Amino acid sequence: MTDIKTAALRFESDGDIAFIIADNPARMNAFTAAMWEAMPARIAEAERDDKVRVIVLRGAGERAFSAGADISEFDTARSGDKAAAYDALSDAAFTALTRCAKPIIAMIHGFCLGGGLSVALCADIRFADDRAEFAIPAAKLGLGYNARWVRPLLAAVPPSRAKEMLFTAGRFKVAEAAAMGLVSRVVPAPELDGATRALAREIAANAPLTVRAAKRTIDELVRHPESPDIAALDAAVAACFASEDYAEGRRAFLEKRKPGFQGR
């Protein structure tokens, strides 16, 4: 079994970018129960920090974003009457990711499998290197795949491709993953870190309230297409127009300079 003292979900910040890092390289950054449990706290830490404008999810080392849930724990932590409690931990992690108001980028290198792919699918944007591989191997393990975790998959790929992934448990190379919509962009492996940081900085330079309103609007329309909370979305847009940042944006445009947005 993985020594959970050496496996962790780390939080690092670099100016306006926060990195949440799956650090379990001995098992290709597979998520232990403790790591699932830590995710809501890591997201909350990034949400509380006013300096953080963008969150990047990544794996430690070079081999994998994440190989999914740590199977070595399943006999003790995900079997019998303990299975529901384990699933509740991972569900809380996915809920924290999908409810995060700040934009999230998944920086995917190498293997992105099972629960690791579910984590990446909760991000707003997914960048992958040209060696990335994707799979949901639940059918090879006899696991039932929770409907709550299928929802982000269906937001990214057509139902027929989601069924293919779940029915076959097969591996998909990055080119096919990009074609079906699993990833937003593919870059050469040596350029992945730089490209992800460049995108994060580009987003971070824009008005935070506008970015968050856009994220909330898109998520609400995708998740509740028949009955979106338009009043809440209108309020988010109105807050942008009432903000100091809107005044700053107008001044900067007239003065032909870059705006200095404060998120208020």
C-alpha positions as CSV (number, residue, x, y, z in Angstrom):
1,M,0.0,0.0,0.0
2,T,1.1,3.5,-0.7
3,D,2.6,5.3,2.3
4,I,0.2,8.3,2.5
5,K,2.9,10.2,4.5
6,T,4.8,10.5,1.2
7,A,1.8,11.0,-1.0
8,A,0.2,14.5,-0.8
9,L,-1.9,17.0,-2.6
10,R,0.4,20.0,-2.4
11,F,-0.5,23.7,-2.8
12,E,2.0,26.2,-4.2
13,S,1.6,29.7,-5.4
14,D,3.5,31.8,-7.9
15,G,2.2,35.3,-7.9
16,D,-1.3,35.2,-9.3
17,I,-1.2,31.5,-10.1
18,A,-1.9,28.7,-7.6
19,F,-0.8,25.2,-8.3
20,I,-2.5,22.2,-6.8
21,I,-0.2,19.3,-7.3
22,A,-0.9,15.5,-7.1
23,D,2.3,14.4,-5.5
24,N,2.5,10.6,-5.4
25,P,5.1,9.9,-8.1
26,A,5.8,6.3,-6.9
27,R,2.3,5.4,-8.1
28,M,2.0,7.8,-11.0
29,N,0.3,10.4,-8.8
30,A,-2.6,8.2,-8.0
31,F,-5.0,9.8,-5.5
32,T,-5.1,8.3,-2.1
33,A,-8.1,8.7,0.2
34,A,-6.1,11.4,2.0
35,M,-5.5,13.3,-1.2
36,W,-9.2,13.2,-2.2
37,E,-10.0,14.5,1.3
38,A,-7.5,17.3,0.9
39,M,-8.9,18.7,-2.4
40,P,-11.7,20.9,-0.9
41,A,-9.2,22.5,1.5
42,R,-6.7,23.2,-1.3
43,I,-9.5,24.8,-3.5
44,A,-10.7,26.8,-0.5
45,E,-7.1,28.0,0.1
46,A,-6.9,29.2,-3.5
47,E,-10.3,30.8,-3.3
48,R,-9.4,32.8,-0.1
49,D,-6.2,34.2,-1.5
50,D,-7.1,37.4,-3.2
51,K,-3.8,37.4,-5.1
52,V,-4.6,34.1,-6.9
53,R,-6.5,34.7,-10.2
54,V,-6.0,31.3,-11.8
55,I,-5.6,27.7,-10.5
56,V,-3.5,25.1,-12.3
57,L,-3.9,21.4,-11.6
58,R,-0.9,19.2,-12.3
59,G,1.0,16.1,-11.3
60,A,4.4,15.8,-9.8
61,G,7.3,14.5,-11.9
62,E,7.2,13.7,-15.6
63,R,5.3,10.4,-16.0
64,A,1.7,11.3,-15.2
65,F,-0.9,13.9,-14.4
66,S,-2.6,11.2,-12.4
67,A,-3.2,7.5,-12.8
68,G,-6.5,7.9,-11.0
69,A,-7.5,6.5,-7.6
70,D,-4.8,4.5,-5.8
71,I,-5.9,0.9,-6.3
72,S,-3.6,-0.4,-3.6
73,E,-6.1,1.2,-1.1
74,F,-9.2,-0.4,-2.5
75,D,-9.2,-3.6,-0.4
76,T,-9.1,-1.6,2.8
77,A,-10.7,1.7,1.9
78,R,-13.0,1.0,-1.0
79,S,-14.7,-2.4,-0.3
80,G,-17.8,-3.5,1.5
81,D,-19.4,-1.0,3.8
82,K,-16.4,1.4,3.3
83,A,-17.0,2.0,-0.4
84,A,-19.7,4.6,0.0
85,A,-17.5,6.6,2.4
86,Y,-14.6,6.5,0.0
87,D,-16.8,7.6,-2.9
88,A,-18.1,10.5,-0.7
89,L,-14.5,11.7,-0.4
90,S,-13.9,11.8,-4.1
91,D,-17.3,13.3,-4.8
92,A,-16.5,16.1,-2.4
93,A,-13.3,16.7,-4.3
94,F,-15.1,16.9,-7.6
95,T,-17.7,19.2,-6.1
96,A,-15.1,21.6,-4.8
97,L,-13.5,21.7,-8.2
98,T,-16.7,22.3,-10.2
99,R,-18.0,24.9,-7.7
100,C,-14.7,26.9,-7.7
101,A,-15.4,30.5,-8.8
102,K,-11.8,31.0,-10.1
103,P,-10.7,29.7,-13.5
104,I,-9.0,26.3,-13.4
105,I,-6.5,24.9,-16.0
106,A,-5.5,21.2,-16.0
107,M,-1.9,20.8,-17.1
108,I,-1.8,17.2,-18.4
109,H,1.4,15.4,-19.0
110,G,1.7,11.6,-19.5
111,F,-1.0,9.4,-18.1
112,C,-4.4,10.8,-17.2
113,L,-6.5,7.9,-16.2
114,G,-9.7,7.2,-14.2
115,G,-10.2,9.5,-11.3
116,G,-7.3,11.6,-12.6
117,L,-9.2,12.2,-15.8
118,S,-12.3,13.1,-13.8
119,V,-10.2,15.7,-11.9
120,A,-9.0,17.1,-15.2
121,L,-12.5,17.2,-16.6
122,C,-13.6,19.4,-13.7
123,A,-11.1,22.1,-15.0
124,D,-12.3,24.9,-17.3
125,I,-9.4,24.4,-19.8
126,R,-7.2,21.3,-20.4
127,F,-3.7,21.6,-21.9
128,A,-2.0,18.3,-22.7
129,D,1.5,17.4,-23.9
130,D,1.9,15.3,-27.0
131,R,2.6,12.1,-25.0
132,A,-0.5,12.2,-22.9
133,E,-2.8,9.2,-22.8
134,F,-6.4,9.0,-21.5
135,A,-8.6,6.2,-20.2
136,I,-11.4,5.3,-17.7
137,P,-10.5,1.7,-16.7
138,A,-13.5,1.2,-14.4
139,A,-14.9,-1.7,-16.6
140,K,-11.6,-3.6,-16.1
141,L,-11.9,-3.3,-12.3
142,G,-15.6,-4.0,-11.9
143,L,-16.3,-0.5,-10.6
144,G,-19.6,1.3,-11.1
145,Y,-18.9,4.8,-12.4
146,N,-20.8,7.3,-10.4
147,A,-23.2,9.4,-12.4
148,R,-21.9,12.6,-10.8
149,W,-18.5,11.9,-12.3
150,V,-19.9,11.2,-15.8
151,R,-21.5,14.6,-16.0
152,P,-18.2,16.5,-16.6
153,L,-17.3,13.8,-19.2
154,L,-20.5,14.4,-21.1
155,A,-19.8,18.2,-21.0
156,A,-16.6,17.5,-22.9
157,V,-17.4,14.7,-25.3
158,P,-20.5,13.4,-27.2
159,P,-22.4,10.6,-25.5
160,S,-21.2,8.0,-28.0
161,R,-17.6,8.7,-27.2
162,A,-18.3,8.7,-23.5
163,K,-19.9,5.3,-23.9
164,E,-16.9,4.1,-25.9
165,M,-14.5,5.2,-23.2
166,L,-16.6,3.6,-20.4
167,F,-17.6,0.4,-22.3
168,T,-14.1,-0.5,-23.6
169,A,-11.9,1.0,-20.8
170,G,-9.5,1.6,-23.7
171,R,-6.5,3.9,-23.9
172,F,-6.8,7.0,-26.1
173,K,-3.7,8.8,-27.5
174,V,-3.7,12.6,-27.2
175,A,-4.6,13.3,-30.9
176,E,-7.8,11.3,-30.6
177,A,-8.5,12.8,-27.2
178,A,-8.2,16.3,-28.7
179,A,-10.4,15.3,-31.6
180,M,-13.2,14.1,-29.3
181,G,-12.9,17.2,-27.0
182,L,-11.2,15.8,-24.0
183,V,-8.4,18.5,-24.2
184,S,-8.4,22.1,-25.4
185,R,-4.9,22.2,-26.8
186,V,-1.9,19.9,-27.4
187,V,1.7,21.2,-27.1
188,P,5.1,19.5,-27.2
189,A,6.1,18.1,-23.8
190,P,9.0,20.5,-23.2
191,E,6.6,23.4,-23.8
192,L,3.7,22.4,-21.7
193,D,4.7,24.2,-18.5
194,G,5.5,27.4,-20.3
195,A,2.3,27.3,-22.4
196,T,0.2,26.7,-19.4
197,R,1.7,29.5,-17.4
198,A,1.4,31.8,-20.4
199,L,-2.3,31.1,-20.6
200,A,-2.8,31.5,-16.9
201,R,-1.0,34.8,-16.9
202,E,-3.1,36.0,-19.9
203,I,-6.3,35.1,-18.0
204,A,-5.0,36.6,-14.7
205,A,-4.3,39.9,-16.4
206,N,-8.0,40.3,-17.3
207,A,-10.8,41.6,-15.0
208,P,-11.4,38.9,-12.4
209,L,-15.1,39.7,-12.0
210,T,-15.7,39.5,-15.8
211,V,-13.8,36.1,-16.0
212,R,-15.8,34.7,-13.0
213,A,-19.1,35.9,-14.5
214,A,-18.3,34.3,-17.8
215,K,-17.3,31.0,-16.1
216,R,-20.5,31.0,-14.0
217,T,-22.7,31.8,-17.0
218,I,-21.2,29.0,-19.2
219,D,-21.3,26.4,-16.3
220,E,-24.9,27.3,-15.5
221,L,-26.1,27.1,-19.1
222,V,-24.3,23.8,-19.6
223,R,-25.5,22.2,-16.4
224,H,-29.1,23.5,-16.4
225,P,-29.9,24.2,-20.0
226,E,-33.7,23.9,-19.5
227,S,-33.8,26.1,-16.3
228,P,-30.7,28.2,-15.8
229,D,-30.7,30.7,-13.0
230,I,-30.8,33.8,-15.3
231,A,-31.4,36.2,-12.3
232,A,-28.1,35.1,-10.7
233,L,-26.3,35.4,-14.0
234,D,-27.7,38.9,-14.6
235,A,-26.6,39.8,-11.1
236,A,-23.0,38.7,-11.9
237,V,-23.0,40.8,-15.0
238,A,-24.4,43.8,-13.2
239,A,-21.7,43.5,-10.6
240,C,-19.1,43.8,-13.4
241,F,-20.7,47.1,-14.6
242,A,-20.8,48.4,-11.0
243,S,-17.2,47.5,-10.3
244,E,-14.1,49.7,-9.9
245,D,-12.5,47.4,-12.5
246,Y,-15.0,48.5,-15.1
247,A,-14.0,52.2,-14.5
248,E,-10.4,51.2,-14.6
249,G,-10.8,49.4,-17.9
250,R,-12.5,52.4,-19.5
251,R,-9.7,54.7,-18.2
252,A,-7.0,52.4,-19.4
253,F,-8.6,52.2,-22.9
254,L,-8.7,56.0,-23.2
255,E,-5.2,56.4,-21.8
256,K,-3.9,53.7,-24.1
257,R,-2.3,51.6,-21.3
258,K,-2.7,48.2,-19.8
259,P,-5.4,48.2,-17.0
260,G,-4.6,47.3,-13.5
261,F,-7.6,45.2,-12.3
262,Q,-8.1,44.6,-8.6
263,G,-11.1,42.3,-8.6
264,R,-13.5,44.8,-7.1
